[in-house]
């Protein structure tokens, strides 16, 4: 008899410890049901390799949900592997962002906007993954604030790959090639006003002062969130953010 899945009290997400102990029984049940739904979607699809996209505005908890689903999968003894990547790993390196400009300003100033990533590289890796090839996915270092190449090697035959990020459902600037590569997509709907606090905290944990974090939020994060929210209708499923269930 399989042991019951134990909901984790905390998660390690991009070098930060995320406390989940305060979630209610109903909130935990919601995510356990979401996990069961994702497993069924993989099984019904009858593909050895499938891609789940998790989109949503800044601070919605996309990376938390991706890591949570992967953690639950470890306990479930599934006949397939669950891996997770972030589109942040496909940011152009800071050296590129400092040397390329938009409206007279270096792209580094608006890092996180749709044009500070390389969606073509993401599409190539996703296509190789779906074709059954061994893929060396990059990761994003919150310490270096830059992508790290060849951080995750995926070579198993049966894999559900979770891809999380702001722009998965966006349909301009090269991102239009990504949505067709998703077998299923989930959008985490979040109130930007509620998400602002956690976003500022994350920026300051990464080394920004409160003043600089506020500036970056207003210049980049708030504008990104407004644009990303217009893509919500393209998702297969919309769920609330983990702090507002």
C-alpha positions, 0 to 999 in steps of 0.5 A: 500500500502506497504511503499517503502524500505528506504536504511539505511545511516548507520549500527551497525555491530559488535559494529562498526558504518558503514557509507553507506551514500557515496554509489551511487544510482547504488550501493544502487540499486544493494543491493536492487536487491540482497535483492529481489533476496534473498527473491525470492530464499526463496520463490521458495525453499518452505522451512519454514527454509532456510540458506543463506551463505555469504562467501568471503575474510577478509575485503570483507564486509560479515557482513555488507551485512548480517546486511544490508539484515536483516535491509531491511527485517525489512522494507519489512514486509515479511511473514518470519523472517530474522536472521543473525549469524557469524562463528566468534561466533564458534571460539574456546575460547581464553583459548583453543587457548592459550593452543593448538598449531600448528607448535610450536605456540599457535593457538591464534597467527593465530586466524581466520585461519580455524583450530581456529573454531569449524565447528562441533558445527556450523554444529550441530546448522545449522542442528537443525535450519533446522529441525525446532528446537529452537536454541540458537546461539552464538555471537562474542564479539568484546569487549571480543574477545571471543564467547558469548553463547546463544546470539540469540534464533531462534524459529520462524517457518519461518526463513531465516538464514544468515550465514556469514564467511570466511570458509563456502565453504572450504572443509577441516578440518571439514568445508566440512560438512557446504556447504551441509547445505547451501540452497544458497551461495553468495561469495563477491569477494574483492581485498585483496589490497583494503580490507587491509585498512579496516581490519587494521582499524578494528584490531586497533578498537579492541585494536591492535597497527598499528604494531601489526595489520600489523603483524597479517594481513600479518601472518593471514589475507592475507594468509586466503584471498588467500585460501578463494579466491580459494573457490569462484567457489563453490558459487551459486552467486558471487558479488563485495565488497560494496566499489568497485561496 
